[in-house]
């Protein structure tokens, strides 16, 4: 097992990439404390993993929720080896000038400010365990994406934040990395796809932008996350790992409304 006995705090762990990670973490021997902002979801997910795991509601955009959540994890397990900041929202899908103040604030508080909260309240425990932090970013935080300005800004910020955190915490033995999926079929991506003008064509588009030929499920991301949290990655920090099927290399973009690659 790659994660024997490690206590992992996982936000957004009841669905999508988070749930895929939770399953693999547990299979690799970790004790998973997963949270979701929807009451009941995390508890049900943890129950499916097994009695030794923990699940409860926590809105990571609210500092009080995060502080209480970290305290609850430490109260149950007595230690914390990793924080996986996976919770995030992707909507709205629109250009910047159409983005409302409320939409901007919601995106930044959930996707980026939450990392401040989990780090602030988990820092001492991670310092004691010489643990690690993993952030779920996105390839669009590196290359941009049309009609998704505020979301890409949060992920671009997460990438540079990851590197700065890695520098600050390296002397303490705390590693900080990020994983960058491209397209990955999750409930959030399916919601985004449904907002597009050609929602049927977007499925083909998401397959074809990946040189490996398909848009994957979250298990491929989970496998990369296991590595980054494990001792196999003990000399890896400040790394933004692309798990993208090669989507960022070459000039490969297929229009959803045609068969033409441009």
C-alpha positions, 0 to 999 in steps of 0.5 A: 500500500502507498498510503498506509495509516496516513490521515488525509483531509479531503474536501469535495470528497463525496463526488467527482474527482474527490470521490474517485480519490477517496476510494483509491486513498482508502484502498491504499491504506489511508484514513480518509476524512472527507467533507462536502458542503451538502449535508449528508453527502460526505457522511454517506460517502464515508460510510461506503468507504468503511467505519474507520473513515470520517465524513461530515458537512463543511463549506470550505469557503467559510473559515469557521467551518474549516476550523471546526472540521480540522479540529474534528479530524484531529480529535478523531485521529490525533494527527493529520498527514495530508490536506487535499484541497479538491473542492471547487465550483466551475460556473458561471461559464461566461466572459469576464465582463458578464461575470457578476460580483457575486459570481466572482466572489463565490468562485474565489472563496470556494476555489482559492480562499479555501486553501488559505483556510485549510492551511491556516488551521491544518498547518501545525498538524502538518508541521508535526507530521511533515505532511503534504498539501495537494491542490486540485487545479486545472489545465485551464489555469495554465493555458486559459479557456474561452468563456470561463475567465473567472474560473481560470483565474482561480486555477491560475492563482492556485498554481502560483500559490502552490509554488509559493507555499512549496518554497515557504514550507520546504524547510519544515518538510511539508511538500505542496503540489498541484494536479492539473486535469484537462477534461475529466468526466465529473458531474461538474464538467457535465453541468458545464457541457450542458451550458454550452451552445452545442452540448452534444458536440462538446462531448466529441470535442472533449474527446478530441482535444486529448491526443490520447483520444478520449476524455477520461473519468476521475480514476486517472486523476486519483492515481496521480494524486496517490503518487503525489501524497505518497512517499514515492513523491518524497522529493517532489514539491512545487510541482504542477502535474498535468494529467491531461492526456497531452491536451497542452502539447501541440495545436489541437482544437476541434470545433464542437460544431464541425469535424474540422481541427483548427 
